[in-house]
Amino acid sequence: MSESCVPTGVMLKDTGFGYTLSIIGGKYKMIILYWLSENKIMRHNELKRSIGTIPFKTLSIMLKELEADGVIIRKEFPQIPPKVEYSLSELGLSLIPLLDIMCEWGEHHSPQTV
């Protein structure tokens, strides 16, 4: 068995596990990462349409947080109307195997597929 990811006496936020949760935690961040991994480059409204249930302001906040964490790249084009595209950074791409493992787990354990 592997060593504990959260050793006794250490605050969760001070561990690698806590760091990972701070990056991908929340209702929409993993969904945003999923869509960007599937489509490579997306604009704000494309993400909004793909996710469906996310409020405009919430998506904006999530994108800003993911950009601040270095997980996505925001590319702004100097034109009118403004054009902004989002894509995964190298750090963001490194999270995709984690999402793939979660997908696999769901496929094996979902009541619909068991």
Secondary structure as UniProt FT lines:
FT   TURN            8..9
FT   HELIX           12..14
FT   HELIX           16..24
FT   HELIX           29..39
FT   STRAND          41..43
FT   HELIX           44..51
FT   HELIX           56..68
FT   TURN            69..70
FT   STRAND          72..77
FT   STRAND          83..88
FT   HELIX           90..93
FT   TURN            94..95
FT   HELIX           96..109
FT   TURN            111..113
//
